[in-house]
Amino acid sequence: MNAHEIIKGIEDEQLKAEPPVFHVGDTVKVYGKIKEGNRERIQVFEGIVLKRQGGSNRETFTVRKFSNGVGVEKTWPLHSPNVEKVEVIRFGKVRRAKLNYLRGRTGKSAKVKELVR
């Protein structure tokens, strides 16, 4: 048994049984666990998915929202135990894998068309 197989086995144990299904351009609510001292609470982060990258248990996704007129981005590991759940609010219609162009935009130009299903 070589090192590659051992690492693969460890990574497979860390994967979530049912990872959340969402795509780039979707508006999502990420329920993240936050530890404050000895107590734990869940905080919701709602915004547009800018990108998904990586694979297996290293996969991450970046969500961008506007808070008090300032753009805030947060990158979450998809299979982290600190991500309670990811809830899709709107499905976005985009033709890019990464929406970096949204970073320079505000207001109406920062909108993503909704995908009607």
Secondary structure as GFF3:
##gff-version 3
##sequence-region A 1 117
A	DSSP	alpha_helix	3	14	.	.	.	ID=ss1
A	DSSP	beta_strand	27	36	.	.	.	ID=ss2
A	DSSP	beta_strand	39	53	.	.	.	ID=ss3
A	DSSP	three_ten_helix	56	58	.	.	.	ID=ss4
A	DSSP	beta_strand	60	67	.	.	.	ID=ss5
A	DSSP	beta_strand	70	77	.	.	.	ID=ss6
A	DSSP	beta_strand	83	90	.	.	.	ID=ss7
A	DSSP	three_ten_helix	100	104	.	.	.	ID=ss8
A	DSSP	three_ten_helix	107	110	.	.	.	ID=ss9
###
